[in-house]
């Protein structure tokens, strides 16, 4: 049985973030009655506010995409904040949904929930089977907590269907390109662009460049998210979303450098933290669900660089 959510009320949290903004701007959004409150309109850190908002708006489906996110530097710098805010926001959304008898919810998690140094690709049942990567442990614990809330609610009430999507690393339009808080790929775009602008012939890479990461272009993920809404009941309770292929950090630097036409060299700072050695998620469930990514890495990076340049007023 599938419910047609078209023209029904869909609440998306994190509407000002990368996933939220791209979800709202997608052409398919016109088929739904999207509700995307700003932080001023809804304080997700206050349970009473969340509970009241959901009650007043008679929501049919919740997509929980809000949270504090950041790259390795931000996670190392503020683990308490990443743990506290993400756990609190997730708890408020999920428990308010349960209290208001919202029957359908999609919770967005992160591949950081997987234990470090596990067999690749990472299957969904590996969660909580080993120690987490220390550099993003706080963030991961919060996301596991929210996923478990959804799982326990499903077990206790068969009428409620709260599902969790675990995406690989995402990048694209509305990403955070800041070197202090952004993720790997937008950081690389920023660093290579500035090297080209300032005629630098070298760029520093943290580690030796061998660490491997999987990245999905955000438009691909948004397509998957709409597909999941349209096929909600066929979707597994917990499901990875990835492209099925990873690249080394050095590979990403080389691809971005080629896109910019920058011909410099790379130096390696092996004193810096590098995080998990490899983080490639299994797409076994995703393939069975009937969805696969459409954007090549080059196409996604080229589109992201185009957005970055257009939004950079100094160019």
N, C-alpha and C positions, 0 to 999 in steps of 0.2 A: 504493500500500500504506500502510495506517495501522496503528499499534500502539495497542492499547487500554491506556492507562497506569492505568486504574482499578484500585485496590487494589495497585498497584505502588509501589515506594519512590521518592518525589520529594523531593529535597533542595532546600530554598529557603534561600539565604543572605540575610542582612539581615532575618531574621524579626521583629526588634524595630522595624524601620523602618515608614514609612507604607504602602508597598506590601506588605511582608511581613506585617504584622499584619492588614491588610484581606484579603489573600489567604488567610491561615490561618482567619480568622473567617467567611469566606464559606461559605454553605450547601453549596456543591459540594465543599468540602474533605473532607467525610466519605467521598467516593468514592475518595479516594487515601490512601496511607500517607505522610503528610507528615512530613518530618524537618526541624526548624528549630532547630538548635543555637544556644545563647546564646554570647556572646563568651567567657564562662568555659569553655564546653564545646568551643569551636573557635576558635582564634586564626587568622584568615584571613591574617594577615601572616606566618605561618610555613608554608613549603611542606611541610615534613615532617608537620606537624600535619594540614594539609588532605589530603595524600596518604594518610596513615594512616586518617583518618576516612572518606574515600570508600571505601577498600579494605575496611575492617571492616564498613561498613553495606550493601554490595552495592547501590549506587544504580542505579536505572533511568533517571532523568531528573534533570538539574540545572537549576534556575532561579536564575540569578545576579542577585540584586537588592540585594546589599550594596554599601556604599561610603560615602565621606564626601560629604555633600551640603550645600548652603547657598545663600543668596541672593547678590546682587551684592556686598554688603559683605563677607561671609565670603570670597568668591572673590578679591576685591581684596586683602584683608588677609593671606591665607595661600595664595598660589598654589602654593608648593613643597609644602605639605602635601596639597593637593588632587591635585596631579600624582603625588606619590610614593605616597600610600596607595592611591589608586584604581588606579594601574598595578600595584602590588604585589599587591593583593587579586585583581584580575582575572587577572593572570598566574598566580598560585598556583592559582586555581580551574580555569582552562582547561587548564593544563599537567598538573595532577594528574588531571583528567578524562581527558585523552589518555593519560597513563601507565597509568591503570587501565582503559583501553579502554571508557570510558563513551560510549555511542553517540549519546546525545541530550542536547542542552544548549540552553537559551534564555538568551541574554545580554541584559540590559537596558542600553541606552545612554541617550543624551540628545540633544535637538535642538541643544545647544551645539556639537555636532561639525560643524555646517554653517558654511561661510565667511561672513564678514560681508558685508552689502550685496549679496546675490545675488538673482537673479530669483525671485519668489514665484509659486507655492508651491515649497518646497524639495524637489527630487527626490533620491532616495537616491544617485544617481550623482554628485551635486555634492560629496560628501565628498572632501576633499583637493584641491579644485579652486581654492582661493584662501586668503588669510590669514584666520585666526580672529579672532573678537572678543576684544580684549585683556583685557577684564574677567573672562573665565572661560576663558582660554586653557589654563591648567594642567589644569583639570578636563577640558576637551575633548580635549586631547592624550592623556590617560590613557584616555579612553573609546574614542578612535580606535584606540589601541594594542591594546586588548582585542578590539575588533571585528576587526582585522586578524589577530590570533592565530587567531580562529575561522575566518576566511576561508582562511588558509594551511593550517590543519589539514584543512579540508574538501577543499582541492585535493590534498593529499598522501595522504589516506586516504578513499576513497569510502564506506567503511562508517561513518564518523563524520559526524553531521549536527549542526553547531553553528551556531545561528541567532541573529540579533541583532534585537531590537525597539528602535526609536527613538521613544519617546513624546514628545509635546509636554509642556508644563508640566503637572504634576499638582497637585491640591489635594484636601483633604477630611479625613476623620477621621484622627487621629494625626499631622496636619501639625505643622510647627514654626512657631509663631506669634510667636517671638521677633523683635524688631526688629533684633537684631544678627546673626542667622544665618538667619532664615527667608526664604522666597521672597516674591514680590510680593503675591500674593493673600492669604495668611495675614497678611502685614504690614498690608495695607489693613484687614482685619477688625479687627486689634488696634488700629490707629490710630483708626478710626472709633468703635469701641466705647469707647475711653478718652476720646475727645473728647466723646461723649455723656455718659459718667459724670461728667466733670469740667466739664460745661457750657461747653465750648470752642466758639467759633463759627467757627474756622478750622482746617484741616489742611494741612500742607505736603506737596507732591508734588515728588519729584525730577524735574528736567527741566521741560518745558512740557506734559507729559501726552499728547503726540501719538504717542509710541512705542507700537507695537502688539504684543500678545502673544496666544498661543493657549493656552487652559487646558482641561484635561479633568478632570472629577470622578473621583476615584480608584475609585469603584465601577464606573464605566464601564470603566476600564482593567483592573480585575480580571476583569470579564466577558470582555474581549478576551483576557486571558492564559489563562483557562480554555478559551476557544474555540480558542486557538492550540495548547494541549496536545491537545485533542480532534481537531484537524485538523493535526497536526504536519507531516506530509509534504507537505501542500498549501501550507504557509506558505513565503513567499519566504525566501531566505537572509538578506536585510537588508530590513526593512520598517518604515516610519513608522507610528505610531499617533496619530491626531489627530481633531479634531472637524470640520475643514474650514472653520473660520471663526475669525477673530481680532477683537479689540477694542482700542481705545486704552486706555492706562493711566487716562486721565481717565474713560473709560466704566466701567471696573471700580470706580473710586472712587464714581461716581454710583450704580451698581447696589447696592453694599454700603451706601452711605449711605441709600438708599431702604429696603433691607431692615431696617436698624436704626431707621428713622424719624428720622434725624438730618438737620436742615435747614441745616447750616452751609455755609460757603464754602471754596474751595480757593485756596491760594497756591502759587506755583511757585518752586522754587529751581533756577535754570538753571546754577548752579555745580557741581551734583552730577553724577556719571557716570550715564548712562542705559542703557548697553549697546547691543546691536544695535537698529537702528531698527524692524525687522520680522522676525518669525520664525514663519512659517506653513508647516507641513509639508504636502507633497503626500499625499493619501489615495488616490491612483490604485491602488497595489498593494493597499492595505487593502480597497478596495471590491471588487476582483477576487477577493480572498481570501474575501469574503462576510460581512464584519463591519462594523457601523457603530454609532456612539455612540447612546445612548438618553436620556441626561439633558440637559435644557436647562440653560443657564448659570444661570438664576434658581433652578431646582430644586436644582442642585448647591450654589450659594452659600447658599441657605436651609438646606440640610441641614448644611453646614459650620458656619454660624453657630450653629445649634442645638447641635451638638457642642461648639463653642467655649464657649458660655455654660454648658452643663451641666458642663464640665470646669473652669471657672473658679470656684474656691471663693469668690472675693470678690464674686460676683454674687448 
